[in-house]
């Protein structure tokens, strides 16, 4: 956790406002419900440094690839879950002065809190405006875990003297992604509407043609009496309501804003406007507190199954709950079309796309904390994209139903455009197969194999069969020109982890074929026809299994990360000056590639997955050798190392 965040077992707390840290806080305090999410942007206007971010799960844009030198096989785009209509907007003008924390005379106090137990983002601040008026604000906001299409805000304000307050509550669809490759706006206007009771704005993604409709209602309460909007208007990218109220010193007003966000992922385009407006009007009779309590109860049910308690270390307790909270609000398992973006709904980094992180790191959490259907849906997601995985392999020259799952995807197509990742980090195929194994082993749901799993395993096994080649020199099958999990080595030969997981995939596919043949002959016959499977394929796989090359150093009794690893100068991480860490921000890529330094678990990733294949002594020797050279410049690294460290004591 960032050092300025106060340690607390259940909350993320920022006390005092530092504008230079605001974008970090917007990420840390983000909220979501699996279907949509939002950065912790301020409701009121903020002219300082900020990254606006409202996201709708599954709604993406294929941003055209931008590279300096095009290579054959490069994906044409990078898919991004994109910034969508901003529904939280409140513009407050007090005696002619706009409330803007970047322009106030003084901030007397400021606290931003994310209550992870309740799923509530709150903020309290007290500021002095340029005209000496002192304003106190208390806000609460959530996106509902009870109703995945709902978000709500309570915004309370008091003043130390009589004021005239003007409020504009608005929807803003004129949004962009900061990481747009060509500074392009990704949305087209569709429809807009404003009335005294509600606002509506719908937009459509370019190219992919998804429609997103947002309907909102705003209630301004003064002395518990609603103040009606005196003006309302809309245009192609904006809809707004305007209110005026005179506030005496010490009196409180409360602004309650509710929003319904729906998309053509779940509704017909023709029905979006009517359905969203109908729903927001129905919600006008439900109080903010009632909606909040429904949301809190939904969170409580989730926490009952997945909380981890750590005694004696508040920061560790806060950290583990933060990780659990992010997983829960990023993916709920209700929709097999969705997946887990590496940074969830916290910002634009990684584009909200699917990576191998889901299968390698996230599925065990859901297996342990939720019903089996949640993890099953994650696996069905990959089965649904098997056809695209076969197409991805065909683009690289593979045939006969070989499947290469993408490193980065939204719809099954590869959309990562760094050649050393796109073409070479093929170990990702192993993570998909391992997740199937993990799921079946944990749940006992062997029916999944005949329904979905085996078809995926056959495609993956066929890929490995084509990707290996016979080395006459070694008299073994080898895998050349790859990048292992350690992305600080590119285009290496015989990465141990890749070779090992490839061999294991062939073994597992073979075992599952025999299992399905035995348990469900009719399902096997259908699958055999569907995949044009030939019995001799298993014989070829077995030959590769028996003769796969796995680099090993007899002297040190360790598995070699790749053929040339011992040619490097083997120096521990301790020798790197602190002012040169992280090395990916201080060293040239050439220097990193020639060094022995390891970004994340590589050989150790294999020992973590297949720990029952190795002795404790094997694990300890490899851990002691590789951990000393690992810089842990990936969030995927410390977890694997600490699990192995715990195992070996």
Phi and psi in degrees as a GROMACS rama.xvg file:
@    title "Ramachandran Plot"
@    xaxis  label "Phi"
@    yaxis  label "Psi"
@TYPE xy
-60.244  145.979  UNK-2
-65.4162  -24.1572  UNK-3
-82.4894  -6.09929  UNK-4
-83.4984  129.84  UNK-5
-71.3162  136.189  UNK-6
-70.2678  130.607  UNK-7
-158.916  139.308  UNK-8
-67.3196  -27.8473  UNK-9
-121.846  -7.25705  UNK-10
-131.804  152.918  UNK-11
-101.006  121.626  UNK-12
-129.043  127.871  UNK-13
-115.797  119.913  UNK-14
-112.526  123.807  UNK-15
87.44  145.423  UNK-16
-110.644  119.426  UNK-17
-113.868  107.787  UNK-18
-55.6519  -29.8234  UNK-19
-69.543  -17.5266  UNK-20
-102.765  1.13975  UNK-21
-61.3688  -42.0655  UNK-22
-67.0538  -32.998  UNK-23
-64.6348  -45.3695  UNK-24
-63.6013  -38.0084  UNK-25
-57.4559  -33.3094  UNK-26
-76.114  -49.4472  UNK-27
-61.6124  -34.4437  UNK-28
-97.3764  15.1799  UNK-29
-64.4321  155.688  UNK-30
-131.376  152.682  UNK-31
-162.142  171.763  UNK-32
-139.806  23.2512  UNK-33
89.4016  -37.9754  UNK-34
-97.1817  -28.1009  UNK-35
-153.646  163.172  UNK-36
-158.571  174.194  UNK-37
-158.499  137.826  UNK-38
-70.3967  162.022  UNK-39
-84.3859  51.8684  UNK-40
-67.3219  153.826  UNK-41
-71.7407  147.629  UNK-42
-69.6229  -45.2382  UNK-43
-76.5711  165.31  UNK-44
-59.426  135.413  UNK-45
-135.766  114.852  UNK-46
-91.0733  -0.758363  UNK-47
-79.2399  -167.263  UNK-48
-72.5609  121.816  UNK-49
-156.429  151.343  UNK-50
-120.799  103.139  UNK-51
-65.634  135.217  UNK-52
-153.994  108.989  UNK-53
-123.755  129.445  UNK-54
-128.48  146.208  UNK-55
-121.222  121.006  UNK-56
-56.6131  133.278  UNK-57
83.847  -7.66737  UNK-58
-97.5342  112.893  UNK-59
-137.517  169.093  UNK-60
-130.634  134.494  UNK-61
-85.4975  85.6313  UNK-62
-69.8508  122.152  UNK-63
-55.0864  132.348  UNK-64
-58.8176  140.559  UNK-65
-125.627  107.669  UNK-66
-134.347  155.119  UNK-67
-75.9585  -29.871  UNK-68
-141.292  112.153  UNK-69
-76.6975  131.11  UNK-70
-114.88  145.149  UNK-71
-58.5245  129.804  UNK-72
100.499  -9.78165  UNK-73
-60.2602  139.559  UNK-74
-64.3881  149.05  UNK-75
-81.5135  -13.4586  UNK-76
-151.252  165.259  UNK-77
-117.597  117.778  UNK-78
-76.4383  137.415  UNK-79
-136.701  130.432  UNK-80
-72.0257  122.192  UNK-81
-107.14  156.66  UNK-82
-58.0516  126.185  UNK-83
-111.209  -176.21  UNK-84
-48.9286  128.823  UNK-85
-82.6688  112.361  UNK-86
-101.076  -7.45162  UNK-87
-87.1661  -4.53201  UNK-88
-60.8781  126.842  UNK-89
-134.203  118.596  UNK-90
-105.294  116.941  UNK-91
-112.251  125.609  UNK-92
-117.8  123.481  UNK-93
-116.341  111.78  UNK-94
48.5272  43.6982  UNK-95
84.8659  -6.84495  UNK-96
-102.703  123.552  UNK-97
-75.1573  134.886  UNK-98
-75.6505  113.173  UNK-99
-150.192  111.883  UNK-100
-63.2263  -15.4086  UNK-101
-80.8849  -13.6481  UNK-102
-124.985  2.45188  UNK-103
-69.1887  159.384  UNK-104
-70.2779  -39.1066  UNK-105
-157.264  141.721  UNK-106
-101.954  110.16  UNK-107
-78.0876  -36.5833  UNK-108
-158.864  154.318  UNK-109
-155.563  131.399  UNK-110
-143.238  129.167  UNK-111
-116.989  130.525  UNK-112
-134.652  133.578  UNK-113
-113.223  108.645  UNK-114
-84.5859  105.606  UNK-115
-74.6695  -26.342  UNK-116
-67.6015  -39.4843  UNK-117
-97.2713  -16.2076  UNK-118
70.904  34.6198  UNK-119
-116.193  128.469  UNK-120
-98.1479  124.645  UNK-121
-131.355  160.433  UNK-122
-150.415  136.485  UNK-123
-131.086  132.223  UNK-124
-150.961  157.48  UNK-125
-134.78  123.522  UNK-126
-133.609  156.941  UNK-127
-106.526  122.209  UNK-128
-77.8122  164.582  UNK-129
-56.0719  -26.135  UNK-130
-91.4317  15.0444  UNK-131
77.3478  0.00285061  UNK-132
-68.9017  136.501  UNK-133
-102.697  121.494  UNK-134
-114.43  133.893  UNK-135
-116.799  131.918  UNK-136
-127.847  140.672  UNK-137
-136.12  115.48  UNK-138
-121.672  153.172  UNK-139
-137.642  144.403  UNK-140
-149.663  145.772  UNK-141
-152.58  154.626  UNK-142
-109.018  127.561  UNK-143
-72.1717  129.159  UNK-144
-79.5819  -14.6931  UNK-145
-85.6485  -33.9103  UNK-146
-135.605  105.523  UNK-147
-66.9524  -7.68813  UNK-148
-102.505  6.0695  UNK-149
-116.019  138.622  UNK-150
-133.842  152.818  UNK-151
-150.086  150.638  UNK-152
-132.89  138.531  UNK-153
-118.857  124.598  UNK-154
-129.111  106.247  UNK-155
-105.811  139.016  UNK-156
-139.963  137.148  UNK-157
-132.573  161.579  UNK-158
-132.413  154.476  UNK-159
-82.2775  -5.63092  UNK-160
-150.485  170.133  UNK-161
-61.8946  136.369  UNK-162
-141.125  158.502  UNK-163
-104.927  120.456  UNK-164
-111.082  130.932  UNK-165
-114.634  131.326  UNK-166
-121.611  129.981  UNK-167
-115.608  116.215  UNK-168
-100.76  127.336  UNK-169
-141.452  160.274  UNK-170
-110.565  133.32  UNK-171
-125.53  112.236  UNK-172
-99.5782  2.10901  UNK-173
-88.0989  68.7996  UNK-174
-120.213  155.611  UNK-175
-133.698  163.412  UNK-176
-93.2713  134.468  UNK-177
-63.7659  -31.1703  UNK-178
-91.1402  16.3942  UNK-179
-58.0848  128.428  UNK-180
-65.185  -27.9069  UNK-181
-128.004  27.3975  UNK-182
52.3781  41.3777  UNK-183
-98.8459  143.659  UNK-184
-83.6274  133.457  UNK-185
-94.2407  0.804605  UNK-186
-118.764  148.598  UNK-187
-115.757  143.945  UNK-188
-73.025  146.832  UNK-189
-121.127  -59.5982  UNK-190
-151.344  155.537  UNK-191
-149.436  152.022  UNK-192
-160.123  143.611  UNK-193
-142.533  139.314  UNK-194
-145.908  -179.457  UNK-195
-67.2027  -23.3418  UNK-196
-100.064  -27.4036  UNK-197
-154.881  165.62  UNK-198
-122.425  150.976  UNK-199
-145.785  138.782  UNK-200
-147.232  130.488  UNK-201
-128.128  143.508  UNK-202
-135.459  162.443  UNK-203
-129.701  137.082  UNK-204
-70.1155  138.797  UNK-205
-65.7573  152.304  UNK-206
68.8021  -58.9974  UNK-207
-81.9456  -21.6324  UNK-208
70.2866  26.6482  UNK-209
-79.6316  137.031  UNK-210
-101.035  136.015  UNK-211
-125.562  124.124  UNK-212
-112.289  136.37  UNK-213
-125.673  123.911  UNK-214
-115.2  139.853  UNK-215
-138.92  150.1  UNK-216
-128.312  144.924  UNK-217
-128.466  130.439  UNK-218
-119.387  126.632  UNK-219
-106.701  116.063  UNK-220
-106.621  123.342  UNK-221
-125.964  118.22  UNK-222
55.1312  40.2883  UNK-223
65.1967  11.7266  UNK-224
-110.564  133.75  UNK-225
-73.3651  139.951  UNK-226
-102.656  125.681  UNK-227
-77.3517  148.498  UNK-228
-65.1158  135.771  UNK-229
-96.5563  -10.9386  UNK-230
-153.725  145.681  UNK-231
-151.952  144.922  UNK-232
-157.655  162.648  UNK-233
-150.588  153.595  UNK-234
-143.104  -169.498  UNK-235
-58.4095  -33.1592  UNK-236
-122.938  12.7556  UNK-237
-154.091  139.059  UNK-238
-135.77  138.303  UNK-239
-148.132  154.893  UNK-240
-124.927  141.819  UNK-241
-118.502  138.018  UNK-242
-129.595  153.098  UNK-243
-134.039  141.535  UNK-244
-153.577  143.916  UNK-245
-99.2249  127.467  UNK-246
-117.843  124.465  UNK-247
-80.8313  157.295  UNK-248
-53.0629  129.693  UNK-249
85.8543  -14.5788  UNK-250
-75.0332  150.786  UNK-251
-112.758  137.613  UNK-252
-111.885  149.878  UNK-253
-124.262  127.574  UNK-254
-103.024  119.99  UNK-255
-111.182  120.232  UNK-256
-121.776  129.006  UNK-257
-119.337  146.077  UNK-258
-138.459  142.533  UNK-259
-113.568  125.088  UNK-260
-119.53  114.232  UNK-261
-131.322  157.839  UNK-262
-137.82  167.985  UNK-263
-74.9892  0.0836824  UNK-264
-67.3319  -30.9368  UNK-265
-122.394  -7.79352  UNK-266
-136.77  154.681  UNK-267
-68.3935  148.171  UNK-268
-59.734  -37.5908  UNK-269
-66.7853  -24.2053  UNK-270
-96.4078  -8.74917  UNK-271
-58.1125  -48.7225  UNK-272
-62.7552  -48.626  UNK-273
-64.8757  -43.4929  UNK-274
-67.081  -42.4978  UNK-275
-69.1334  -40.559  UNK-276
-68.5279  -41.3833  UNK-277
-59.488  -42.8595  UNK-278
-68.7958  -41.977  UNK-279
-67.1641  -34.2695  UNK-280
-67.3449  -38.423  UNK-281
-63.4025  -36.7903  UNK-282
-71.5546  -13.3015  UNK-283
-62.0798  -22.9767  UNK-284
-90.9001  -0.431706  UNK-285
-108.198  127.646  UNK-286
-72.2368  158.785  UNK-287
-57.6442  -42.4938  UNK-288
-63.1588  -39.2615  UNK-289
-65.2099  -45.6722  UNK-290
-62.1569  -39.4314  UNK-291
-64.8398  -43.3591  UNK-292
-64.6072  -39.0267  UNK-293
-60.6534  -41.3781  UNK-294
-64.0536  -45.5916  UNK-295
-62.9963  -40.9951  UNK-296
-63.0479  -37.3503  UNK-297
-65.2879  -41.6225  UNK-298
-64.3571  -39.9485  UNK-299
-59.5551  -40.5088  UNK-300
-63.2201  -37.3696  UNK-301
-67.6792  -45.3507  UNK-302
-65.4934  -27.5023  UNK-303
-59.4227  -26.9059  UNK-304
-102.974  -7.39423  UNK-305
-139.043  4.41104  UNK-306
-68.7773  143.272  UNK-307
-120.064  122.522  UNK-308
-100.33  130.912  UNK-309
-122.965  119.714  UNK-310
-89.1022  142.983  UNK-311
81.5166  3.28428  UNK-312
-146.65  94.1522  UNK-313
-64.1562  -39.4619  UNK-314
-65.2671  -40.0396  UNK-315
-65.372  -40.0037  UNK-316
-62.6176  -44.586  UNK-317
-61.5149  -42.5797  UNK-318
-64.9165  -44.0214  UNK-319
-68.6928  -37.1401  UNK-320
-70.1891  -33.5545  UNK-321
-61.4534  -43.5994  UNK-322
-64.7961  -43.3974  UNK-323
-63.2913  -44.2774  UNK-324
-57.9903  -44.9518  UNK-325
-64.2515  -41.1163  UNK-326
-63.7398  -44.8263  UNK-327
-64.1023  -38.7486  UNK-328
-85.7477  -11.0639  UNK-329
-86.9596  -39.5857  UNK-330
-141.185  124.097  UNK-331
-105.403  -11.0661  UNK-332
84.185  4.83685  UNK-333
-81.0161  -17.0651  UNK-334
-134.416  113.7  UNK-335
-70.6006  -5.43564  UNK-336
-85.9444  -11.3809  UNK-337
-104.867  163.591  UNK-338
-146.052  -164.828  UNK-339
-113.192  103.268  UNK-340
-66.249  139.174  UNK-341
-55.0147  -29.3251  UNK-342
-114.912  19.8031  UNK-343
54.967  -132.9  UNK-344
-102.656  27.0036  UNK-345
-89.6764  -13.5471  UNK-346
168.897  -166.956  UNK-347
-86.4669  -18.7209  UNK-348
-57.2771  134.226  UNK-349
70.7267  -0.969414  UNK-350
66.394  10.6743  UNK-351
69.4288  14.2436  UNK-352
-82.3983  172.753  UNK-353
-92.0216  131.684  UNK-354
-122.877  176.04  UNK-355
-68.722  -11.0629  UNK-356
-54.1806  -37.0575  UNK-357
-56.7772  -53.7396  UNK-358
-73.4364  -38.5653  UNK-359
-79.5363  -28.9361  UNK-360
-125.461  -31.271  UNK-361
-94.5178  -37.606  UNK-362
-55.4519  -41.3366  UNK-363
-57.498  -34.5217  UNK-364
-62.4128  -48.2396  UNK-365
-68.4526  -34.0158  UNK-366
-60.8216  -36.3189  UNK-367
-84.7991  -18.7152  UNK-368
-122.666  -7.62918  UNK-369
-138.691  169.945  UNK-370
-61.3062  155.709  UNK-371
-60.7457  -22.5214  UNK-372
-63.7173  -29.2856  UNK-373
-63.2895  -52.2235  UNK-374
-67.2537  -36.3666  UNK-375
-58.7879  -41.538  UNK-376
-64.3471  -34.8719  UNK-377
-64.3877  -37.2588  UNK-378
-74.4052  -37.8166  UNK-379
-61.8448  -35.862  UNK-380
-51.4502  -45.8802  UNK-381
-71.5458  -37.3459  UNK-382
-62.5101  -40.8474  UNK-383
-61.0149  -24.2717  UNK-384
-103.929  13.0561  UNK-385
-59.2942  -41.2099  UNK-386
-58.1579  -41.5694  UNK-387
-67.0763  -36.0986  UNK-388
-63.8369  -36.9185  UNK-389
-67.2881  -41.2306  UNK-390
-61.4347  -41.6073  UNK-391
-58.1557  -42.6897  UNK-392
-66.7648  -39.1126  UNK-393
-61.5598  -37.7568  UNK-394
-62.2283  -25.7073  UNK-395
-97.7552  5.57378  UNK-396
101.414  6.584  UNK-397
-88.1075  156.983  UNK-398
-135.594  -175.844  UNK-399
57.7619  36.3204  UNK-400
80.9517  11.6314  UNK-401
-64.916  137.022  UNK-402
-119.622  127.727  UNK-403
-118.422  108.476  UNK-404
-69.3531  146.595  UNK-405
-72.9276  153.364  UNK-406
-72.2874  -36.9768  UNK-407
-138.063  131.814  UNK-408
-157.724  161.815  UNK-409
-121.751  -36.5962  UNK-410
-123.003  10.2519  UNK-411
107.641  -21.2039  UNK-412
-80.102  143.321  UNK-413
-67.6537  132.382  UNK-414
-134.65  22.9579  UNK-415
-98.0074  132.309  UNK-416
-117.036  23.1383  UNK-417
-96.6654  120.01  UNK-418
-57.3986  -36.7434  UNK-419
-70.9528  -15.0587  UNK-420
-98.3564  -55.0546  UNK-421
-56.5313  -48.3442  UNK-422
-90.1898  -26.2691  UNK-423
-114.343  -23.7812  UNK-424
-85.599  62.2247  UNK-425
-81.2647  -6.66425  UNK-426
-59.8949  -16.1437  UNK-427
-57.0544  -31.3001  UNK-428
-57.7895  -37.6742  UNK-429
-64.626  -34.9034  UNK-430
-65.6594  -35.196  UNK-431
-64.6744  -46.7311  UNK-432
-64.8395  -40.6672  UNK-433
-64.0314  -35.7811  UNK-434
-64.4816  -37.8689  UNK-435
-62.0389  -47.6716  UNK-436
-58.2576  -45.5519  UNK-437
-61.1743  -44.8458  UNK-438
-64.0535  -48.9282  UNK-439
-66.5731  -40.5524  UNK-440
-61.9236  -38.5816  UNK-441
-79.1158  -41.7179  UNK-442
-96.7048  -22.0054  UNK-443
75.6289  11.9986  UNK-444
-82.6421  72.6106  UNK-445
-70.3238  -19.1336  UNK-446
-61.6741  -27.272  UNK-447
-59.5475  -33.9863  UNK-448
-63.6346  -45.4748  UNK-449
-75.5998  -30.4001  UNK-450
-74.2632  -44.7652  UNK-451
-136.381  -47.0609  UNK-452
-62.5021  -44.9894  UNK-453
-64.1734  -36.8711  UNK-454
-59.5748  -40.2777  UNK-455
-66.9256  -43.5459  UNK-456
-62.8607  -38.0459  UNK-457
-64.2257  -44.4347  UNK-458
-60.491  -40.9186  UNK-459
-68.782  -43.9422  UNK-460
-61.133  -40.4769  UNK-461
-62.9374  -35.0325  UNK-462
-63.2227  -49.0929  UNK-463
-63.3658  -35.5524  UNK-464
-60.083  -39.5883  UNK-465
-80.3485  -26.1878  UNK-466
-80.5588  -25.543  UNK-467
-76.7311  160.724  UNK-468
-141.559  155.817  UNK-469
-82.0804  128.449  UNK-470
-100.261  113.181  UNK-471
-66.0694  -31.5471  UNK-472
-65.818  -46.7971  UNK-473
-89.7241  -17.1691  UNK-474
56.0371  42.6153  UNK-475
-143.675  161.907  UNK-476
-82.7409  136.28  UNK-477
-126.63  163.813  UNK-478
-127.821  113.47  UNK-479
-103.495  153.916  UNK-480
63.8105  59.6819  UNK-481
-128.16  166.596  UNK-482
-118.925  124.177  UNK-483
-82.7602  -169.659  UNK-484
-56.8454  -30.4919  UNK-485
-76.076  99.1614  UNK-486
-77.6937  4.43574  UNK-487
-91.4221  13.9459  UNK-488
-136.376  123.819  UNK-489
-120.78  151.001  UNK-490
56.1645  46.8416  UNK-491
-99.754  165.028  UNK-492
-104.91  135.458  UNK-493
57.3983  54.3778  UNK-494
-60.9538  122.28  UNK-495
-56.9138  -45.1561  UNK-496
-62.0437  -44.3893  UNK-497
-62.491  -46.0701  UNK-498
-62.3374  -41.1588  UNK-499
-67.6193  -45.0251  UNK-500
-70.2301  -30.827  UNK-501
-64.2942  -46.2931  UNK-502
-61.2672  -43.3671  UNK-503
-63.1731  -39.8106  UNK-504
-59.0722  -41.9153  UNK-505
-64.6875  -40.7046  UNK-506
-64.0378  -45.5069  UNK-507
-68.359  -41.2823  UNK-508
-60.4937  -40.6687  UNK-509
-62.0139  -45.7667  UNK-510
-63.3789  -40.8495  UNK-511
-68.9259  -35.7885  UNK-512
-58.2837  -46.4101  UNK-513
-64.2997  -38.5442  UNK-514
-64.3094  -46.698  UNK-515
-68.1443  -38.8637  UNK-516
-55.3522  -41.7763  UNK-517
-74.9941  -40.235  UNK-518
-91.359  -27.9092  UNK-519
-150.315  79.5563  UNK-520
-60.9926  -39.6581  UNK-521
-66.881  -39.4859  UNK-522
-63.6153  -39.4076  UNK-523
-64.9523  -42.2829  UNK-524
-63.0146  -40.1907  UNK-525
-64.4373  -43.152  UNK-526
-68.8454  -37.6839  UNK-527
-60.9968  -41.7087  UNK-528
-68.7066  -44.8079  UNK-529
-60.3639  -39.1039  UNK-530
-96.6085  0.352345  UNK-531
52.7508  43.0721  UNK-532
-75.1231  137.552  UNK-533
-114.309  135.757  UNK-534
-59.2078  -30.4854  UNK-535
-68.1281  -14.3965  UNK-536
-59.6251  -39.9922  UNK-537
-63.8024  -35.6223  UNK-538
-64.658  -42.1467  UNK-539
-64.8665  -43.4551  UNK-540
-58.1467  -43.729  UNK-541
-63.5638  -36.5153  UNK-542
-62.7904  -39.7428  UNK-543
-67.7907  -41.7187  UNK-544
-57.1788  -45.9348  UNK-545
-68.6854  -26.429  UNK-546
-122.076  22.3189  UNK-547
-72.1251  134.228  UNK-548
-82.4883  128.266  UNK-549
-127.662  105.046  UNK-550
-59.6948  135.668  UNK-551
-146.087  139.905  UNK-552
-103.006  108.051  UNK-553
-63.7862  -36.9597  UNK-554
-64.5811  -48.7616  UNK-555
-87.5944  -14.0482  UNK-556
57.2109  51.2912  UNK-557
-131.598  157.169  UNK-558
-83.045  129.747  UNK-559
-82.477  131.115  UNK-560
-56.9186  -34.4764  UNK-561
-165.418  169.821  UNK-562
-52.9644  -40.1644  UNK-563
-98.9651  13.6044  UNK-564
-62.8488  -36.4966  UNK-565
-75.0304  -8.35448  UNK-566
-76.326  -12.0901  UNK-567
-81.5618  159.898  UNK-568
-77.8634  113.568  UNK-569
-88.8085  99.775  UNK-570
-127.807  137.645  UNK-571
-73.5653  160.753  UNK-572
-59.5851  -27.6828  UNK-573
-56.2293  -24.5944  UNK-574
-80.1842  -10.1637  UNK-575
-81.7698  122.3  UNK-576
-57.9267  143.879  UNK-577
-59.3136  -31.6783  UNK-578
-75.4872  -0.387548  UNK-579
-109.442  9.93621  UNK-580
-105.32  143.647  UNK-581
-70.8906  146.611  UNK-582
-66.5764  -24.9554  UNK-583
-70.428  -9.465  UNK-584
-108.501  -3.84634  UNK-585
-127.213  -20.2934  UNK-586
-108.048  154.745  UNK-587
-69.8245  155.834  UNK-588
-63.0176  -35.5544  UNK-589
-59.4346  -44.8419  UNK-590
-66.0793  -39.4331  UNK-591
-63.2224  -44.8174  UNK-592
-64.8279  -30.9028  UNK-593
-84.3291  -14.2607  UNK-594
-80.2181  169.136  UNK-595
-88.0457  -0.264062  UNK-596
-76.774  140.247  UNK-597
-112.406  128.137  UNK-598
-68.3201  -43.0636  UNK-599
-156.802  173.144  UNK-600
-53.0214  129.237  UNK-601
-124.498  -82.3192  UNK-602
-54.3176  -41.5613  UNK-603
-67.4455  -24.2505  UNK-604
-62.1538  -41.4364  UNK-605
-67.2795  -39.6312  UNK-606
-67.6972  -30.9033  UNK-607
-69.4642  -48.7554  UNK-608
-61.5476  -45.8735  UNK-609
-114.716  43.8057  UNK-610
-60.3404  -26.1324  UNK-611
-75.1045  -7.39117  UNK-612
-86.7493  -10.6728  UNK-613
-128.54  154.62  UNK-614
-80.1376  161.688  UNK-615
-60.2413  -34.8164  UNK-616
-66.361  -41.5096  UNK-617
-57.4746  -49.1737  UNK-618
-61.8485  -42.5078  UNK-619
-65.2719  -43.8201  UNK-620
-62.6296  -44.552  UNK-621
-69.1175  -39.2858  UNK-622
-61.2849  -48.1339  UNK-623
-65.0835  -32.7945  UNK-624
-73.7231  -48.527  UNK-625
-85.6124  -33.7621  UNK-626
-62.0262  -34.4184  UNK-627
-64.0268  -20.1994  UNK-628
-109.508  10.8499  UNK-629
-97.8284  125.998  UNK-630
-92.0136  -6.21078  UNK-631
53.5816  45.7591  UNK-632
-95.9832  36.1948  UNK-633
-146.203  141.325  UNK-634
-67.73  -12.5412  UNK-635
-82.5998  -3.11561  UNK-636
-92.5249  -54.1204  UNK-637
-57.3565  -36.4996  UNK-638
-61.053  -46.2308  UNK-639
-64.4085  -43.8498  UNK-640
-64.1146  -40.7691  UNK-641
-71.2251  -32.1015  UNK-642
-65.6727  -44.9284  UNK-643
-67.0159  -39.1528  UNK-644
-61.2651  -40.0063  UNK-645
-64.4393  -39.98  UNK-646
-63.8489  -38.969  UNK-647
-92.5514  2.17448  UNK-648
